[in-house]
Amino acid sequence: MNDSAFHYVDGALHVEGVPAASLAEQFGTPLYVYSRDALTRAYRAYADACAGRKATVHVAVKANSNLAVLNVFERLGAGFDIVSSGELARVLAAGGKASNTVFSGVGKSAAEMREALEAGVKCFNVESIPELHALNEVAKSLGKKAPVSLRVNPDVDAKTHPYISTGLKSNKFGVAFGDARATYREARDMANLDVVGIDCHIGSQITEVSPYLDAVDKLLDLVEQIESDGMSIRHVDVGGGLGITYDDETPPDIGDFVRTLLAHFEERGHGQREVYFEPGRSLVGNAGVLLTRVEYLKPGEEKNFAIVDAAMNDLARPAMYEAFHRIVPVMERKASARLYDVVGPVCESGDWLGRDRELAVEQGDLLAILSAGAYGFVMSSNYNTRARAAEIMVDGERARVVREREEVKQLFAGESILPD
Ligand SMILES: *Cc1c(COP(=O)(O)O)cnc(C)c1O
């Protein structure tokens, strides 16, 4: 954590120039805190490695869709990758442009297609033949041509968690590799579609480059066949999925990853082909932490529990994927450490944030759950009628509320009781 936006000064965790403890005092806990500098550096790592090439970064909105986060990327020149019309609305509200936005997702509704076509999205990443027909119909009803790319399932093993691996045959995503060429011919023959690209997304939290190189090889083989069928493929979208360090993973550095992929396009004689990237986690994951306060310590015969005020409704990844997040003290203590399970107040045994963690803590202490910027707040819920956390963006010495803490009365404002 030395050169990162999250670091210790005299035993006190800081986010850029701001002590984390003062953020917790001022804004309460649980609290999501993002670093503008960390977001910026991650984006620039992609953008700088793309410089001089026809290559575009489309930020995967689903990893963190806070308007301030999207706006930081928008100001840096990013495009966006969305999976719902709700995310399109967020991109537009954050100052992003539909014309820089690609629309992914396996189950787009006709209403969502209509909204996206009217807004003028750059490309629909289509995942099935029925979806092609549906999009063609919607485009026809609007008197438009929809730009399309087909998401092809390259059947490569991304070597990641089964829940976040998406490029295997057994998966619900994309058009099977063997069906892709015929599917492109069908798309070509639909009057209100305009074939512009090809895409894949092989999984998430991928820590090696080789699955991407395998996927690019398969996609480029297809591109050559599709172009011989009379279509021109302007861009190849390699998706997102690059991993980050939560614990001891060693994913490739972003710049190295991008340069290796772009070099591979060149080796294959496709150096002029436009390349799209759709990173999510690798842009935002290590740019955010979740601050939480220890409510109670509960020593036991088999286990010690540190019961904190954040829970699975705030950060679902441990409960959902048994994901590991580092948990560190906001103020380092000299006292000796013990092993704790760090758990929340929700009435589920699955409500844990970390297991067997060596911590020197006392009741009332603050902890920081690291690497919480991706699939953190966006996956939070109101389970147990818990109001969702506030989100803060730190920029140098300043901290701004970028989403207010929910109030309980908001949670049932739309509910009503029977009249009799
Ligand atoms: C989720 C997703 C991404 C982003 O994935 P990360 O692992 O967060 O980089 C990109 N593209 C598509 C189609 C996705 O579904």
PDBQT file of the ligand as one rigid body, heavy atoms in Angstrom, charges set to zero:
ROOT
HETATM    1  C1  LIG A 501     -18.809  -7.348 -16.190  1.00  0.00    +0.000 C 
HETATM    2  C2  LIG A 501     -18.415  -7.041 -17.562  1.00  0.00    +0.000 A 
HETATM    3  C3  LIG A 501     -17.263  -6.282 -17.818  1.00  0.00    +0.000 A 
HETATM    4  C4  LIG A 501     -16.334  -5.810 -16.730  1.00  0.00    +0.000 C 
HETATM    5  O1  LIG A 501     -15.733  -6.880 -16.089  1.00  0.00    +0.000 OA
HETATM    6  P1  LIG A 501     -14.546  -6.638 -15.022  1.00  0.00    +0.000 P 
HETATM    7  O2  LIG A 501     -14.204  -7.996 -14.567  1.00  0.00    +0.000 OA
HETATM    8  O3  LIG A 501     -15.130  -5.802 -13.927  1.00  0.00    +0.000 OA
HETATM    9  O4  LIG A 501     -13.442  -5.942 -15.719  1.00  0.00    +0.000 OA
HETATM   10  C5  LIG A 501     -16.973  -5.979 -19.131  1.00  0.00    +0.000 A 
HETATM   11  N1  LIG A 501     -17.764  -6.408 -20.146  1.00  0.00    +0.000 NA
HETATM   12  C6  LIG A 501     -18.863  -7.139 -19.929  1.00  0.00    +0.000 A 
HETATM   13  C7  LIG A 501     -19.692  -7.584 -21.077  1.00  0.00    +0.000 C 
HETATM   14  C8  LIG A 501     -19.233  -7.479 -18.643  1.00  0.00    +0.000 A 
HETATM   15  O5  LIG A 501     -20.320  -8.235 -18.439  1.00  0.00    +0.000 OA
ENDROOT
TORSDOF 0
